[in-house]
């Protein structure tokens, strides 16, 4: 497997307060999940605050479109998402400012959750994770920093190498699209696993936001 571990840093701009706050918040909530697991209360907690598409369609528990993006199903789920947030979010926050970033991140996460609901309307499976909001970050990053060099490490070859963001993120979204369309078959409609359409929806939200910001905000600077 290949993991991003760094990128070209933006000079100046806003300090990445919310980027790091979201990382800390996700880690703190996951530690609370570990505590609940020890008490046998974790499943109920995830059920109450994760997004269940069928319940959203029935007009219930809309708040979970927000709360689900701060929950994770295991250490690897958490670490993977926080690694992407660490690498990609700070440049965007530095460029657009703290307030715009927090609104963008939350908006992207909610849009991603709604996209997942639309493509899984009858599912009773609880959806959790920050990956929808992170996908929005990746979409905006692709538009705003396409030539930024992403430092990657291959798990079986521990020497890091670099690749332009446009290639790394382009390959990433192609993988999500392939998996997303593959998940639409009736035989996979009620199975668990990755919420591919949350990734795709979040990424499209980020692309649109990135184009708007680049066209109307960054041009003024």
BATIVO-877099 format. One line per 3 residues: number of its first residue (from 1); their letters; for each residue x, y, z of C-alpha. Coordinates in nm, 2 decimals, m for minus. Last residue first. Example, Ala and Ser with C-alpha at 12.3 -4.5 7.8 and 13.67 -1.06 7.14 Angstrom:
// BATIVO-877099
2 = sa = 1.37 m0.11 0.71 | 1.23 m0.45 0.78
END
This chain:
// BATIVO-877099
221 = xxx = m0.50 3.82 m0.34 | m0.82 3.90 m0.53 | m0.77 3.60 m0.77
218 = xxx = m0.77 3.37 m0.47 | m1.12 3.46 m0.38 | m1.34 3.46 m0.70
215 = xxx = m1.20 3.20 m0.94 | m0.98 3.00 m0.70 | m1.25 2.99 m0.43
212 = xxx = m1.52 2.89 m0.68 | m1.30 2.62 m0.85 | m1.20 2.48 m0.51
209 = xxx = m1.56 2.47 m0.39 | m1.67 2.28 m0.69 | m1.38 2.03 m0.67
206 = xxx = m1.44 1.99 m0.29 | m1.81 1.91 m0.34 | m1.72 1.66 m0.61
203 = xxx = m1.47 1.50 m0.37 | m1.73 1.48 m0.09 | m1.98 1.31 m0.32
200 = xxx = m1.72 1.06 m0.45 | m1.60 0.97 m0.10 | m1.96 0.95 0.04
197 = xxx = m2.03 0.73 m0.27 | m1.76 0.49 m0.18 | m1.89 0.42 0.18
194 = xxx = m1.64 0.14 0.25 | m1.77 m0.18 0.39 | m2.11 m0.33 0.47
191 = xxx = m2.34 m0.52 0.24 | m2.70 m0.42 0.16 | m2.66 m0.30 m0.20
188 = xxx = m2.39 m0.54 m0.29 | m2.59 m0.81 m0.47 | m2.82 m0.55 m0.61
185 = xxx = m2.53 m0.39 m0.80 | m2.45 m0.03 m0.71 | m2.12 m0.12 m0.54
182 = xxx = m1.94 m0.16 m0.87 | m2.03 0.20 m0.95 | m1.86 0.32 m0.63
179 = xxx = m1.56 0.10 m0.66 | m1.48 0.23 m1.01 | m1.55 0.58 m0.90
176 = xxx = m1.34 0.56 m0.59 | m1.04 0.42 m0.78 | m1.07 0.70 m1.04
173 = xxx = m1.08 0.95 m0.75 | m0.75 0.82 m0.61 | m0.57 0.80 m0.95
170 = xxx = m0.66 1.17 m1.01 | m0.55 1.25 m0.65 | m0.20 1.11 m0.71
167 = xxx = m0.17 1.24 m1.06 | m0.29 1.60 m1.00 | m0.10 1.61 m0.67
164 = xxx = 0.24 1.57 m0.85 | 0.44 1.27 m0.73 | 0.72 1.24 m0.47
161 = xxx = 0.92 0.94 m0.33 | 0.98 0.80 0.01 | 1.21 0.50 0.07
158 = xxx = 1.04 0.24 0.29 | 0.97 0.00 0.00 | 0.71 m0.26 0.12
155 = xxx = 0.48 0.01 0.26 | 0.53 0.25 m0.03 | 0.59 0.60 0.10
152 = xxx = 0.45 0.91 m0.07 | 0.56 1.28 m0.07 | 0.30 1.48 m0.26
149 = xxx = 0.45 1.75 m0.48 | 0.21 2.04 m0.54 | 0.13 2.07 m0.91
146 = xxx = m0.25 2.05 m0.88 | m0.26 2.29 m0.57 | m0.60 2.47 m0.58
143 = xxx = m0.80 2.23 m0.80 | m0.66 1.90 m0.66 | m0.66 2.04 m0.31
140 = xxx = m1.03 2.12 m0.33 | m1.11 1.77 m0.43 | m0.88 1.63 m0.16
137 = xxx = m1.04 1.84 0.11 | m1.39 1.72 0.00 | m1.26 1.37 0.02
134 = xxx = m1.16 1.44 0.38 | m1.51 1.54 0.46 | m1.64 1.21 0.33
131 = xxx = m1.35 1.02 0.49 | m1.42 1.14 0.84 | m1.59 0.82 0.95
128 = xxx = m1.93 0.65 1.02 | m2.21 0.48 0.83 | m2.45 0.26 1.01
125 = xxx = m2.61 m0.01 0.80 | m2.99 m0.01 0.76 | m2.96 0.05 0.39
122 = xxx = m3.28 0.14 0.20 | m3.16 0.47 0.05 | m2.80 0.36 m0.03
119 = xxx = m2.71 0.58 m0.33 | m2.90 0.89 m0.19 | m2.78 0.82 0.16
116 = xxx = m2.41 0.82 0.06 | m2.46 1.14 m0.13 | m2.62 1.29 0.19
113 = xxx = m2.31 1.19 0.39 | m2.08 1.35 0.14 | m2.28 1.67 0.15
110 = xxx = m2.26 1.67 0.53 | m1.88 1.61 0.53 | m1.82 1.88 0.26
107 = xxx = m2.03 2.14 0.45 | m1.83 2.06 0.77 | m1.50 2.10 0.60
104 = xxx = m1.60 2.41 0.40 | m1.74 2.58 0.71 | m1.42 2.51 0.90
101 = xxx = m1.21 2.62 0.61 | m1.39 2.95 0.55 | m1.35 3.05 0.91
98 = xxx = m0.98 2.96 0.93 | m0.86 3.12 0.61 | m0.87 3.03 0.24
95 = xxx = m0.49 2.97 0.17 | m0.37 2.85 0.50 | m0.68 2.64 0.55
92 = xxx = m0.62 2.47 0.21 | m0.25 2.41 0.28 | m0.33 2.27 0.63
89 = xxx = m0.59 2.02 0.50 | m0.37 1.79 0.28 | m0.11 1.61 0.49
86 = xxx = m0.26 1.61 0.83 | m0.61 1.53 0.71 | m0.48 1.25 0.50
83 = xxx = m0.30 1.11 0.80 | m0.61 1.16 1.02 | m0.81 0.94 0.78
80 = xxx = m0.57 0.66 0.78 | m0.50 0.67 1.15 | m0.87 0.66 1.24
77 = xxx = m0.97 0.37 1.01 | m0.65 0.19 1.12 | m0.74 0.24 1.49
74 = xxx = m1.10 0.11 1.45 | m1.45 0.20 1.34 | m1.43 0.57 1.35
71 = xxx = m1.66 0.86 1.45 | m1.62 1.23 1.39 | m1.79 1.24 1.05
68 = xxx = m2.10 1.06 1.19 | m2.20 1.36 1.40 | m2.29 1.59 1.10
65 = xxx = m2.52 1.37 0.89 | m2.61 1.22 1.23 | m2.81 1.54 1.31
62 = xxx = m3.07 1.44 1.06 | m3.19 1.17 1.30 | m3.52 1.09 1.13
59 = xxx = m3.69 1.20 0.81 | m3.77 0.86 0.68 | m3.49 0.89 0.42
56 = xxx = m3.25 0.98 0.71 | m3.36 0.66 0.88 | m3.30 0.44 0.57
53 = xxx = m2.96 0.60 0.53 | m2.83 0.51 0.88 | m2.57 0.78 0.98
50 = xxx = m2.37 0.73 1.29 | m2.46 0.90 1.62 | m2.72 0.68 1.78
47 = xxx = m2.60 0.35 1.63 | m2.24 0.43 1.70 | m2.32 0.49 2.07
44 = xxx = m2.54 0.18 2.09 | m2.26 m0.03 1.95 | m2.00 0.12 2.19
41 = xxx = m2.19 0.05 2.51 | m2.02 m0.27 2.62 | m1.83 m0.10 2.90
38 = xxx = m1.49 m0.16 2.74 | m1.63 m0.06 2.41 | m1.74 0.27 2.57
35 = xxx = m1.38 0.35 2.67 | m1.25 0.27 2.32 | m1.52 0.50 2.18
32 = xxx = m1.41 0.78 2.42 | m1.06 0.73 2.28 | m1.21 0.77 1.93
29 = xxx = m1.38 1.09 2.04 | m1.04 1.23 2.15 | m0.87 1.12 1.83
26 = xxx = m1.14 1.29 1.61 | m1.12 1.61 1.82 | m0.74 1.63 1.80
23 = xxx = m0.74 1.58 1.42 | m1.03 1.83 1.39 | m0.83 2.08 1.60
20 = xxx = m0.52 2.03 1.38 | m0.71 2.13 1.06 | m0.90 2.39 1.25
17 = xxx = m0.60 2.59 1.36 | m0.40 2.56 1.04 | m0.23 2.90 1.07
14 = xxx = m0.36 3.14 0.81 | m0.14 3.24 0.52 | 0.24 3.22 0.51
11 = xxx = 0.43 2.99 0.28 | 0.22 2.69 0.15 | 0.39 2.36 0.22
8 = xxx = 0.48 2.12 m0.05 | 0.35 1.78 0.06 | 0.39 1.51 0.33
5 = xxx = 0.33 1.15 0.43 | 0.10 1.02 0.16 | 0.05 0.64 0.19
2 = xx = 0.10 0.36 m0.06 | 0.00 0.00 0.00
END
